[in-house]
Amino acid sequence: MTATGLGTYQYILTEVQDGIAVVTMNRPEKRNALSVAHMEELTDAFRRIGEDREIAVAILRGAGAVFCAGHDLNELAQCDARAARQIFQVCTTLMQTIRSIPQPVIAQVHGVATAAGFQLAATCDLIVAAAGTRFQTPGVKIGLFCSTPMVAVSRVLPPKKTFELLVTGEPMTAEEAAQLGMVNRVVPLEELETATWELAEKIRAASRYVVGIGKQAFYRQLELPEHLAYAYAMEVMALNALAEDAREGICAFLEKRQPEWRHA
């Protein structure tokens, strides 16, 4: 199938092929630092992905030597309180957009993911990392505690490990992150793209409609006490059971054949 893009951007590249969207942060000379304009482009791209029911899964990656080095410090160094709030609001909107779209988003991480770059990777639903990749919240070293990255990181790592990273600014390797359950795969750098696509293709094989239901329900139930989570999940699953793809999947299993998804 011919690859197409999501639009024309200055700081990112986009491609959609066979139901898989690839968003590439393309500021290698700035180590893919997240300027306001860069974050706004990422938000727009992910919103477009969320609205496209032909897309099953998205991959987020960085061009050049690293995944993402965090916020563009040139912007932060020159801003007043109002401008600072605007920068972090744009960042928050980006993170919430990634979480809100129905498609799973895989972070393909290499080199380093620091500060808001770490936040960005942690916000994605899945992470495939190259061996030796470093995750870091180094803000404390320059007098700027990584408070907004803390929100995403503390939800994917144990609290004490998160706090250690925040107050020391020291890096964590991809291998340690995998042991702690934050990273799904660690592979040699030369195998990173292949491993990420293999994971994306496994997701693509499922019903897009059902995966979308599941992503929303997954994060919602995490916010609830156990008894409310069960009550919520029971309703979601009951409604899911009435979907065309649920009926098709059950029949296909019983008839020992591959399902033909209608994504509905």
Salt bridges, closest charged atoms under 4 A:
ASP44 OD2 - ARG48 NE 2.79
GLU54 OE1 - ARG208 NH2 3.86
ASP72 OD2 - ARG27 NH1 3.49
ASP125 OD2 - LYS215 NZ 2.91
GLU164 OE1 - LYS161 NZ 3.77
GLU170 OE2 - LYS141 NZ 2.94
GLU176 OE2 - LYS161 NZ 2.95
GLU193 OE2 - ARG61 NH1 3.74
GLU223 OE1 - ARG220 NH1 3.06
GLU244 OE1 - ARG262 NE 3.85
GLU248 OE2 - ARG257 NH1 2.69
GLU248 OE1 - ARG262 NH1 3.94
GLU255 OE1 - ARG257 NE 2.68
